[in-house]
Amino acid sequence: MNKMNIKKDDTVYVLSGDWQYRHKTGKVLSVIPDKEQVIVQGMNMRIKHVKPRRQGEPGGRIEQEGPMHVSNVMLVCPSCKKPTRVAHTIVEKDGKQKSVRTCKKCGKTID
């Protein structure tokens, strides 16, 4: 399994999918690494039908975000504010080597 380049709370740019979500940016709410999917705030909206469980509780249709494949989104660099590919560079921190995400356009670290 490949290492995912996108983490929770990252800003991503939607490359492909439904026409109303394409070419828009949003915040990653959660990451599902087993299926290589991400859930982006306000994107890929699905309607869920909810049945009332208690007396007085309303039922109805609830809109919520659906997962999309990680290949359909691109990370937005926080420093240059452009969608970019991600490189992994090894940085030494406190005597230990650590892999850090780096922007391919401006070269600055993302983490």
N, CA, C and O atoms as a Tinker XYZ file with bonds, in Angstrom:
   444  protein
     1  N      0.842000   -1.183000    0.000000    73     2
     2  CA     0.000000    0.000000    0.000000    64     1     3
     3  C      0.886000    1.244000    0.000000    63     2     4     5
     4  O      1.886000    1.308000    0.714000    81     3
     5  N      0.507000    2.222000   -0.804000    73     3     6
     6  CA     1.285000    3.445000   -0.921000    64     5     7
     7  C      1.037000    4.360000    0.257000    63     6     8     9
     8  O     -0.007000    4.302000    0.906000    81     7
     9  N      2.017000    5.204000    0.519000    73     7    10
    10  CA     1.876000    6.207000    1.565000    64     9    11
    11  C      1.014000    7.344000    1.026000    63    10    12    13
    12  O      1.260000    7.848000   -0.069000    81    11
    13  N      0.008000    7.744000    1.792000    73    11    14
    14  CA    -0.889000    8.806000    1.331000    64    13    15
    15  C     -0.250000   10.158000    1.607000    63    14    16    17
    16  O      0.322000   10.379000    2.674000    81    15
    17  N     -0.351000   11.055000    0.640000    73    15    18
    18  CA     0.255000   12.368000    0.748000    64    17    19
    19  C     -0.678000   13.395000    1.366000    63    18    20    21
    20  O     -0.271000   14.534000    1.592000    81    19
    21  N     -1.908000   13.023000    1.644000    73    19    22
    22  CA    -2.902000   13.957000    2.161000    64    21    23
    23  C     -3.291000   13.540000    3.569000    63    22    24    25
    24  O     -3.510000   12.361000    3.847000    81    23
    25  N     -3.373000   14.532000    4.458000    73    23    26
    26  CA    -3.724000   14.286000    5.851000    64    25    27
    27  C     -4.967000   15.089000    6.221000    63    26    28    29
    28  O     -5.415000   15.949000    5.463000    81    27
    29  N     -5.506000   14.798000    7.381000    73    27    30
    30  CA    -6.675000   15.521000    7.882000    64    29    31
    31  C     -6.317000   17.000000    8.077000    63    30    32    33
    32  O     -5.190000   17.319000    8.456000    81    31
    33  N     -7.270000   17.899000    7.819000    73    31    34
    34  CA    -7.147000   19.358000    7.934000    64    33    35
    35  C     -6.300000   19.989000    6.830000    63    34    36    37
    36  O     -6.018000   21.185000    6.901000    81    35
    37  N     -5.882000   19.232000    5.812000    73    35    38
    38  CA    -5.209000   19.812000    4.650000    64    37    39
    39  C     -6.251000   20.469000    3.744000    63    38    40    41
    40  O     -7.425000   20.098000    3.769000    81    39
    41  N     -5.824000   21.432000    2.957000    73    39    42
    42  CA    -6.678000   22.018000    1.929000    64    41    43
    43  C     -6.343000   21.340000    0.609000    63    42    44    45
    44  O     -5.178000   21.243000    0.226000    81    43
    45  N     -7.384000   20.870000   -0.084000    73    43    46
    46  CA    -7.166000   20.152000   -1.335000    64    45    47
    47  C     -7.974000   20.783000   -2.457000    63    46    48    49
    48  O     -8.978000   21.455000   -2.222000    81    47
    49  N     -7.513000   20.553000   -3.685000    73    47    50
    50  CA    -8.146000   21.028000   -4.914000    64    49    51
    51  C     -8.717000   19.804000   -5.623000    63    50    52    53
    52  O     -7.997000   18.833000   -5.855000    81    51
    53  N    -10.013000   19.841000   -5.972000    73    51    54
    54  CA   -10.659000   18.695000   -6.613000    64    53    55
    55  C    -10.369000   18.736000   -8.110000    63    54    56    57
    56  O    -10.734000   19.693000   -8.793000    81    55
    57  N     -9.712000   17.695000   -8.614000    73    55    58
    58  CA    -9.323000   17.618000  -10.019000    64    57    59
    59  C    -10.445000   17.082000  -10.900000    63    58    60    61
    60  O    -10.707000   17.629000  -11.971000    81    59
    61  N    -11.105000   16.025000  -10.460000    73    59    62
    62  CA   -12.124000   15.407000  -11.296000    64    61    63
    63  C    -13.268000   14.917000  -10.430000    63    62    64    65
    64  O    -13.149000   14.788000   -9.211000    81    63
    65  N    -14.377000   14.649000  -11.099000    73    63    66
    66  CA   -15.578000   14.206000  -10.408000    64    65    67
    67  C    -16.777000   14.929000  -10.972000    63    66    68    69
    68  O    -16.778000   15.321000  -12.139000    81    67
    69  N    -17.797000   15.108000  -10.157000    73    67    70
    70  CA   -19.021000   15.777000  -10.578000    64    69    71
    71  C    -18.724000   17.221000  -10.961000    63    70    72    73
    72  O    -17.853000   17.858000  -10.368000    81    71
    73  N    -19.437000   17.731000  -11.943000    73    71    74
    74  CA   -19.158000   19.069000  -12.484000    64    73    75
    75  C    -19.306000   20.175000  -11.449000    63    74    76    77
    76  O    -18.630000   21.198000  -11.548000    81    75
    77  N    -20.169000   19.993000  -10.466000    73    75    78
    78  CA   -20.367000   21.063000   -9.491000    64    77    79
    79  C    -19.283000   21.116000   -8.421000    63    78    80    81
    80  O    -19.201000   22.098000   -7.682000    81    79
    81  N    -18.451000   20.084000   -8.323000    73    79    82
    82  CA   -17.370000   20.071000   -7.333000    64    81    83
    83  C    -15.996000   20.218000   -7.968000    63    82    84    85
    84  O    -15.018000   20.497000   -7.274000    81    83
    85  N    -15.912000   20.031000   -9.286000    73    83    86
    86  CA   -14.641000   20.071000   -9.985000    64    85    87
    87  C    -14.032000   21.475000   -9.937000    63    86    88    89
    88  O    -14.756000   22.466000  -10.039000    81    87
    89  N    -12.716000   21.568000   -9.784000    73    87    90
    90  CA   -11.944000   22.823000   -9.755000    64    89    91
    91  C    -12.299000   23.699000   -8.551000    63    90    92    93
    92  O    -12.243000   24.925000   -8.646000    81    91
    93  N    -12.658000   23.096000   -7.441000    73    91    94
    94  CA   -12.932000   23.829000   -6.208000    64    93    95
    95  C    -12.021000   23.304000   -5.111000    63    94    96    97
    96  O    -11.495000   22.194000   -5.205000    81    95
    97  N    -11.838000   24.115000   -4.063000    73    95    98
    98  CA   -10.996000   23.704000   -2.948000    64    97    99
    99  C    -11.845000   23.467000   -1.716000    63    98   100   101
   100  O    -12.927000   24.035000   -1.566000    81    99
   101  N    -11.339000   22.619000   -0.841000    73    99   102
   102  CA   -12.036000   22.321000    0.402000    64   101   103
   103  C    -11.088000   21.712000    1.410000    63   102   104   105
   104  O     -9.973000   21.312000    1.079000    81   103
   105  N    -11.550000   21.649000    2.647000    73   103   106
   106  CA   -10.748000   21.119000    3.761000    64   105   107
   107  C    -11.041000   19.635000    3.930000    63   106   108   109
   108  O    -12.194000   19.213000    3.833000    81   107
   109  N    -10.005000   18.841000    4.183000    73   107   110
   110  CA   -10.155000   17.401000    4.375000    64   109   111
   111  C    -10.683000   17.153000    5.783000    63   110   112   113
   112  O    -10.055000   17.541000    6.768000    81   111
   113  N    -11.856000   16.497000    5.870000    73   111   114
   114  CA   -12.456000   16.187000    7.161000    64   113   115
   115  C    -11.922000   14.884000    7.740000    63   114   116   117
   116  O    -11.668000   14.787000    8.941000    81   115
   117  N    -11.753000   13.877000    6.873000    73   115   118
   118  CA   -11.192000   12.609000    7.335000    64   117   119
   119  C    -10.524000   11.883000    6.180000    63   118   120   121
   120  O    -10.792000   12.157000    5.010000    81   119
   121  N     -9.653000   10.958000    6.534000    73   119   122
   122  CA    -8.885000   10.173000    5.566000    64   121   123
   123  C     -9.152000    8.700000    5.839000    63   122   124   125
   124  O     -9.119000    8.269000    6.992000    81   123
   125  N     -9.416000    7.924000    4.791000    73   123   126
   126  CA    -9.631000    6.487000    4.906000    64   125   127
   127  C     -8.480000    5.799000    4.170000    63   126   128   129
   128  O     -8.596000    5.540000    2.972000    81   127
   129  N     -7.367000    5.496000    4.857000    73   127   130
   130  CA    -6.185000    4.965000    4.168000    64   129   131
   131  C     -6.377000    3.563000    3.593000    63   130   132   133
   132  O     -5.722000    3.223000    2.608000    81   131
   133  N     -7.258000    2.730000    4.177000    73   131   134
   134  CA    -7.461000    1.374000    3.667000    64   133   135
   135  C     -8.022000    1.389000    2.248000    63   134   136   137
   136  O     -7.629000    0.573000    1.414000    81   135
   137  N     -8.937000    2.314000    1.975000    73   135   138
   138  CA    -9.562000    2.411000    0.656000    64   137   139
   139  C     -8.959000    3.515000   -0.196000    63   138   140   141
   140  O     -9.398000    3.737000   -1.324000    81   139
   141  N     -7.947000    4.215000    0.335000    73   139   142
   142  CA    -7.296000    5.354000   -0.327000    64   141   143
   143  C     -8.323000    6.419000   -0.707000    63   142   144   145
   144  O     -8.365000    6.872000   -1.851000    81   143
   145  N     -9.150000    6.814000    0.262000    73   143   146
   146  CA   -10.192000    7.798000    0.036000    64   145   147
   147  C    -10.096000    8.923000    1.049000    63   146   148   149
   148  O     -9.558000    8.745000    2.142000    81   147
   149  N    -10.628000   10.093000    0.676000    73   147   150
   150  CA   -10.702000   11.243000    1.569000    64   149   151
   151  C    -12.124000   11.792000    1.550000    63   150   152   153
   152  O    -12.846000   11.638000    0.565000    81   151
   153  N    -12.518000   12.437000    2.652000    73   151   154
   154  CA   -13.803000   13.117000    2.725000    64   153   155
   155  C    -13.501000   14.605000    2.833000    63   154   156   157
   156  O    -12.859000   15.051000    3.784000    81   155
   157  N    -13.978000   15.381000    1.831000    73   155   158
   158  CA   -13.681000   16.806000    1.734000    64   157   159
   159  C    -14.938000   17.594000    2.087000    63   158   160   161
   160  O    -16.039000   17.265000    1.647000    81   159
   161  N    -14.755000   18.637000    2.887000    73   159   162
   162  CA   -15.874000   19.439000    3.368000    64   161   163
   163  C    -16.617000   20.108000    2.206000    63   162   164   165
   164  O    -16.015000   20.824000    1.405000    81   163
   165  N    -17.927000   19.866000    2.124000    73   163   166
   166  CA   -18.774000   20.483000    1.115000    64   165   167
   167  C    -18.683000   19.866000   -0.270000    63   166   168   169
   168  O    -19.312000   20.373000   -1.199000    81   167
   169  N    -17.924000   18.792000   -0.445000    73   167   170
   170  CA   -17.761000   18.156000   -1.755000    64   169   171
   171  C    -18.399000   16.773000   -1.748000    63   170   172   173
   172  O    -18.501000   16.127000   -0.706000    81   171
   173  N    -18.833000   16.323000   -2.943000    73   171   174
   174  CA   -19.386000   14.987000   -3.151000    64   173   175
   175  C    -20.559000   14.718000   -2.199000    63   174   176   177
   176  O    -20.599000   13.690000   -1.523000    81   175
   177  N    -21.503000   15.651000   -2.158000    73   175   178
   178  CA   -22.621000   15.562000   -1.224000    64   177   179
   179  C    -23.560000   14.416000   -1.596000    63   178   180   181
   180  O    -23.899000   14.227000   -2.764000    81   179
   181  N    -23.972000   13.658000   -0.583000    73   179   182
   182  CA   -24.884000   12.539000   -0.720000    64   181   183
   183  C    -26.085000   12.782000    0.175000    63   182   184   185
   184  O    -25.981000   13.481000    1.183000    81   183
   185  N    -27.231000   12.206000   -0.189000    73   183   186
   186  CA   -28.432000   12.331000    0.638000    64   185   187
   187  C    -28.636000   11.022000    1.377000    63   186   188   189
   188  O    -28.686000    9.952000    0.771000    81   187
   189  N    -28.755000   11.120000    2.707000    73   187   190
   190  CA   -28.978000    9.957000    3.549000    64   189   191
   191  C    -30.382000   10.070000    4.133000    63   190   192   193
   192  O    -30.733000   11.104000    4.702000    81   191
   193  N    -31.179000    9.028000    3.999000    73   191   194
   194  CA   -32.531000    9.012000    4.537000    64   193   195
   195  C    -32.471000    8.479000    5.972000    63   194   196   197
   196  O    -31.974000    7.379000    6.215000    81   195
   197  N    -32.979000    9.267000    6.910000    73   195   198
   198  CA   -32.897000    8.922000    8.325000    64   197   199
   199  C    -34.300000    8.670000    8.858000    63   198   200   201
   200  O    -35.212000    9.470000    8.649000    81   199
   201  N    -34.455000    7.547000    9.547000    73   199   202
   202  CA   -35.721000    7.189000   10.148000    64   201   203
   203  C    -35.758000    7.714000   11.584000    63   202   204   205
   204  O    -34.746000    7.622000   12.278000    81   203
   205  N    -36.878000    8.258000   12.058000    73   203   206
   206  CA   -36.921000    8.725000   13.448000    64   205   207
   207  C    -36.795000    7.536000   14.408000    63   206   208   209
   208  O    -37.517000    6.548000   14.272000    81   207
   209  N    -35.897000    7.631000   15.356000    73   207   210
   210  CA   -35.640000    6.525000   16.288000    64   209   211
   211  C    -36.423000    6.678000   17.594000    63   210   212   213
   212  O    -36.811000    5.674000   18.192000    81   211
   213  N    -36.660000    7.904000   18.046000    73   211   214
   214  CA   -37.409000    8.140000   19.288000    64   213   215
   215  C    -38.659000    8.940000   18.959000    63   214   216   217
   216  O    -38.772000    9.553000   17.898000    81   215
   217  N    -39.582000    8.915000   19.891000    73   215   218
   218  CA   -40.809000    9.674000   19.687000    64   217   219
   219  C    -40.497000   11.170000   19.742000    63   218   220   221
   220  O    -39.855000   11.641000   20.681000    81   219
   221  N    -40.947000   11.903000   18.746000    73   219   222
   222  CA   -40.685000   13.335000   18.677000    64   221   223
   223  C    -39.435000   13.692000   17.898000    63   222   224   225
   224  O    -39.202000   14.862000   17.596000    81   223
   225  N    -38.634000   12.700000   17.571000    73   223   226
   226  CA   -37.413000   12.954000   16.795000    64   225   227
   227  C    -37.774000   12.989000   15.313000    63   226   228   229
   228  O    -38.467000   12.096000   14.826000    81   227
   229  N    -37.312000   14.012000   14.591000    73   227   230
   230  CA   -37.693000   14.092000   13.182000    64   229   231
   231  C    -36.861000   13.138000   12.321000    63   230   232   233
   232  O    -35.683000   12.898000   12.586000    81   231
   233  N    -37.496000   12.613000   11.306000    73   231   234
   234  CA   -36.796000   11.834000   10.300000    64   233   235
   235  C    -36.612000   12.715000    9.077000    63   234   236   237
   236  O    -36.922000   13.905000    9.126000    81   235
   237  N    -36.128000   12.170000    8.008000    73   235   238
   238  CA   -36.008000   12.960000    6.794000    64   237   239
   239  C    -34.736000   12.667000    6.031000    63   238   240   241
   240  O    -34.108000   11.621000    6.192000    81   239
   241  N    -34.382000   13.616000    5.201000    73   239   242
   242  CA   -33.207000   13.476000    4.346000    64   241   243
   243  C    -32.106000   14.396000    4.861000    63   242   244   245
   244  O    -32.328000   15.588000    5.072000    81   243
   245  N    -30.927000   13.835000    5.060000    73   243   246
   246  CA   -29.776000   14.591000    5.543000    64   245   247
   247  C    -28.707000   14.566000    4.461000    63   246   248   249
   248  O    -28.393000   13.509000    3.915000    81   247
   249  N    -28.146000   15.738000    4.152000    73   247   250
   250  CA   -27.037000   15.806000    3.194000    64   249   251
   251  C    -25.729000   15.678000    3.946000    63   250   252   253
   252  O    -25.507000   16.372000    4.939000    81   251
   253  N    -24.854000   14.786000    3.474000    73   251   254
   254  CA   -23.534000   14.650000    4.072000    64   253   255
   255  C    -22.509000   14.341000    2.993000    63   254   256   257
   256  O    -22.845000   13.884000    1.901000    81   255
   257  N    -21.247000   14.603000    3.328000    73   255   258
   258  CA   -20.162000   14.408000    2.374000    64   257   259
   259  C    -19.889000   12.924000    2.168000    63   258   260   261
   260  O    -19.911000   12.133000    3.111000    81   259
   261  N    -19.634000   12.570000    0.924000    73   259   262
   262  CA   -19.260000   11.207000    0.596000    64   261   263
   263  C    -17.769000   11.132000    0.316000    63   262   264   265
   264  O    -17.150000   12.148000   -0.001000    81   263
   265  N    -17.183000    9.951000    0.427000    73   263   266
   266  CA   -15.743000    9.816000    0.167000    64   265   267
   267  C    -15.432000    9.896000   -1.320000    63   266   268   269
   268  O    -16.255000    9.528000   -2.158000    81   267
   269  N    -14.232000   10.383000   -1.639000    73   267   270
   270  CA   -13.731000   10.393000   -3.020000    64   269   271
   271  C    -12.303000    9.857000   -3.014000    63   270   272   273
   272  O    -11.595000    9.951000   -2.011000    81   271
   273  N    -11.898000    9.301000   -4.136000    73   271   274
   274  CA   -10.569000    8.700000   -4.213000    64   273   275
   275  C     -9.490000    9.777000   -4.120000    63   274   276   277
   276  O     -9.667000   10.897000   -4.599000    81   275
   277  N     -8.387000    9.423000   -3.503000    73   275   278
   278  CA    -7.306000   10.378000   -3.259000    64   277   279
   279  C     -6.656000   10.852000   -4.557000    63   278   280   281
   280  O     -6.029000   11.911000   -4.578000    81   279
   281  N     -6.796000   10.083000   -5.640000    73   279   282
   282  CA    -6.218000   10.503000   -6.924000    64   281   283
   283  C     -7.022000   11.615000   -7.583000    63   282   284   285
   284  O     -6.540000   12.241000   -8.527000    81   283
   285  N     -8.232000   11.873000   -7.107000    73   283   286
   286  CA    -9.072000   12.919000   -7.675000    64   285   287
   287  C     -8.856000   14.273000   -7.009000    63   286   288   289
   288  O     -9.472000   15.261000   -7.408000    81   287
   289  N     -7.994000   14.332000   -6.002000    73   287   290
   290  CA    -7.706000   15.596000   -5.329000    64   289   291
   291  C     -6.211000   15.867000   -5.346000    63   290   292   293
   292  O     -5.403000   14.947000   -5.473000    81   291
   293  N     -5.850000   17.148000   -5.217000    73   291   294
   294  CA    -4.449000   17.559000   -5.213000    64   293   295
   295  C     -4.234000   18.510000   -4.040000    63   294   296   297
   296  O     -5.054000   19.397000   -3.800000    81   295
   297  N     -3.162000   18.333000   -3.325000    73   295   298
   298  CA    -2.865000   19.141000   -2.155000    64   297   299
   299  C     -2.564000   20.585000   -2.536000    63   298   300   301
   300  O     -1.850000   20.832000   -3.508000    81   299
   301  N     -3.102000   21.544000   -1.779000    73   299   302
   302  CA    -2.821000   22.963000   -1.997000    64   301   303
   303  C     -1.735000   23.365000   -1.008000    63   302   304   305
   304  O     -1.886000   23.190000    0.201000    81   303
   305  N     -0.637000   23.908000   -1.534000    73   303   306
   306  CA     0.492000   24.324000   -0.707000    64   305   307
   307  C      0.082000   25.531000    0.143000    63   306   308   309
   308  O     -0.456000   26.496000   -0.399000    81   307
   309  N      0.324000   25.503000    1.463000    73   307   310
   310  CA    -0.056000   26.637000    2.303000    64   309   311
   311  C      0.784000   27.889000    2.071000    63   310   312   313
   312  O      0.337000   28.992000    2.386000    81   311
   313  N      1.994000   27.740000    1.526000    73   311   314
   314  CA     2.835000   28.923000    1.329000    64   313   315
   315  C      2.608000   29.589000   -0.027000    63   314   316   317
   316  O      2.526000   30.815000   -0.096000    81   315
   317  N      2.503000   28.808000   -1.115000    73   315   318
   318  CA     2.311000   29.429000   -2.429000    64   317   319
   319  C      0.851000   29.406000   -2.885000    63   318   320   321
   320  O      0.524000   29.985000   -3.921000    81   319
   321  N     -0.031000   28.747000   -2.129000    73   319   322
   322  CA    -1.480000   28.716000   -2.386000    64   321   323
   323  C     -1.851000   28.145000   -3.754000    63   322   324   325
   324  O     -2.851000   28.553000   -4.345000    81   323
   325  N     -1.051000   27.205000   -4.259000    73   323   326
   326  CA    -1.324000   26.577000   -5.544000    64   325   327
   327  C     -1.411000   25.065000   -5.362000    63   326   328   329
   328  O     -0.733000   24.507000   -4.499000    81   327
   329  N     -2.244000   24.393000   -6.173000    73   327   330
   330  CA    -2.268000   22.931000   -6.126000    64   329   331
   331  C     -0.928000   22.381000   -6.597000    63   330   332   333
   332  O     -0.385000   22.822000   -7.610000    81   331
   333  N     -0.411000   21.428000   -5.862000    73   331   334
   334  CA     0.930000   20.944000   -6.166000    64   333   335
   335  C      1.052000   19.452000   -5.914000    63   334   336   337
   336  O      0.264000   18.863000   -5.174000    81   335
   337  N      2.049000   18.854000   -6.540000    73   335   338
   338  CA     2.413000   17.489000   -6.213000    64   337   339
   339  C      3.257000   17.519000   -4.949000    63   338   340   341
   340  O      3.774000   18.567000   -4.560000    81   339
   341  N      3.389000   16.375000   -4.320000    73   339   342
   342  CA     4.091000   16.317000   -3.042000    64   341   343
   343  C      5.357000   15.486000   -3.185000    63   342   344   345
   344  O      5.338000   14.386000   -3.739000    81   343
   345  N      6.463000   16.033000   -2.673000    73   343   346
   346  CA     7.723000   15.294000   -2.606000    64   345   347
   347  C      7.987000   14.987000   -1.139000    63   346   348   349
   348  O      7.534000   15.717000   -0.258000    81   347
   349  N      8.707000   13.926000   -0.881000    73   347   350
   350  CA     9.083000   13.580000    0.486000    64   349   351
   351  C     10.586000   13.764000    0.627000    63   350   352   353
   352  O     11.372000   13.118000   -0.066000    81   351
   353  N     10.977000   14.656000    1.537000    73   351   354
   354  CA    12.399000   14.872000    1.813000    64   353   355
   355  C     12.676000   14.456000    3.245000    63   354   356   357
   356  O     11.806000   14.546000    4.111000    81   355
   357  N     13.896000   14.001000    3.483000    73   355   358
   358  CA    14.279000   13.547000    4.819000    64   357   359
   359  C     15.008000   14.679000    5.521000    63   358   360   361
   360  O     16.002000   15.204000    5.019000    81   359
   361  N     14.498000   15.048000    6.692000    73   359   362
   362  CA    15.050000   16.142000    7.485000    64   361   363
   363  C     15.467000   15.581000    8.835000    63   362   364   365
   364  O     14.778000   14.739000    9.410000    81   363
   365  N     16.600000   16.056000    9.333000    73   363   366
   366  CA    17.050000   15.605000   10.637000    64   365   367
   367  C     16.537000   16.563000   11.707000    63   366   368   369
   368  O     16.803000   17.764000   11.665000    81   367
   369  N     15.794000   16.007000   12.669000    73   367   370
   370  CA    15.187000   16.807000   13.724000    64   369   371
   371  C     15.451000   16.131000   15.064000    63   370   372   373
   372  O     15.065000   14.979000   15.267000    81   371
   373  N     16.101000   16.834000   15.969000    73   371   374
   374  CA    16.449000   16.308000   17.302000    64   373   375
   375  C     17.247000   15.008000   17.220000    63   374   376   377
   376  O     17.049000   14.097000   18.025000    81   375
   377  N     18.137000   14.931000   16.255000    73   375   378
   378  CA    18.990000   13.760000   16.105000    64   377   379
   379  C     18.326000   12.583000   15.415000    63   378   380   381
   380  O     18.943000   11.527000   15.273000    81   379
   381  N     17.080000   12.742000   14.981000    73   379   382
   382  CA    16.368000   11.663000   14.298000    64   381   383
   383  C     16.020000   12.105000   12.886000    63   382   384   385
   384  O     15.750000   13.280000   12.640000    81   383
   385  N     16.030000   11.155000   11.966000    73   383   386
   386  CA    15.642000   11.456000   10.597000    64   385   387
   387  C     14.137000   11.308000   10.450000    63   386   388   389
   388  O     13.555000   10.319000   10.899000    81   387
   389  N     13.505000   12.300000    9.817000    73   387   390
   390  CA    12.060000   12.308000    9.658000    64   389   391
   391  C     11.712000   12.677000    8.222000    63   390   392   393
   392  O     12.323000   13.574000    7.641000    81   391
   393  N     10.719000   11.979000    7.645000    73   391   394
   394  CA    10.258000   12.280000    6.297000    64   393   395
   395  C      9.240000   13.413000    6.358000    63   394   396   397
   396  O      8.281000   13.354000    7.127000    81   395
   397  N      9.454000   14.450000    5.539000    73   395   398
   398  CA     8.610000   15.642000    5.565000    64   397   399
   399  C      8.039000   15.868000    4.168000    63   398   400   401
   400  O      8.736000   15.678000    3.171000    81   399
   401  N      6.771000   16.273000    4.097000    73   399   402
   402  CA     6.163000   16.594000    2.803000    64   401   403
   403  C      6.672000   17.949000    2.323000    63   402   404   405
   404  O      6.763000   18.897000    3.102000    81   403
   405  N      7.001000   18.033000    1.045000    73   403   406
   406  CA     7.553000   19.252000    0.460000    64   405   407
   407  C      6.792000   19.587000   -0.820000    63   406   408   409
   408  O      6.409000   18.697000   -1.579000    81   407
   409  N      6.575000   20.900000   -1.052000    73   407   410
   410  CA     5.892000   21.372000   -2.259000    64   409   411
   411  C      6.846000   21.252000   -3.448000    63   410   412   413
   412  O      8.011000   21.639000   -3.358000    81   411
   413  N      6.341000   20.710000   -4.571000    73   411   414
   414  CA     7.173000   20.580000   -5.769000    64   413   415
   415  C      7.336000   21.915000   -6.498000    63   414   416   417
   416  O      8.287000   22.076000   -7.263000    81   415
   417  N      6.423000   22.884000   -6.278000    73   415   418
   418  CA     6.496000   24.165000   -6.995000    64   417   419
   419  C      7.420000   25.154000   -6.302000    63   418   420   421
   420  O      8.300000   25.730000   -6.941000    81   419
   421  N      7.229000   25.358000   -4.992000    73   419   422
   422  CA     8.040000   26.370000   -4.306000    64   421   423
   423  C      9.162000   25.772000   -3.476000    63   422   424   425
   424  O     10.080000   26.492000   -3.083000    81   423
   425  N      9.115000   24.464000   -3.194000    73   423   426
   426  CA    10.184000   23.801000   -2.471000    64   425   427
   427  C     10.109000   23.917000   -0.955000    63   426   428   429
   428  O     11.004000   23.422000   -0.270000    81   427
   429  N      9.080000   24.548000   -0.405000    73   427   430
   430  CA     8.974000   24.708000    1.040000    64   429   431
   431  C      8.270000   23.495000    1.649000    63   430   432   433
   432  O      7.508000   22.802000    0.974000    81   431
   433  N      8.536000   23.249000    2.938000    73   431   434
   434  CA     7.927000   22.122000    3.619000    64   433   435
   435  C      6.466000   22.424000    3.951000    63   434   436   437
   436  O      6.103000   23.561000    4.254000    81   435
   437  N      5.643000   21.384000    3.888000    73   435   438
   438  CA     4.211000   21.524000    4.151000    64   437   439
   439  C      3.887000   21.198000    5.601000    63   438   440   441
   440  O      3.015000   21.828000    6.200000    81   439
   441  N      4.578000   20.228000    6.165000    73   439   442
   442  CA     4.327000   19.833000    7.573000    64   441   443
   443  C      4.911000   20.834000    8.538000    63   442   444
   444  O      4.795000   20.663000    9.751000    81   443
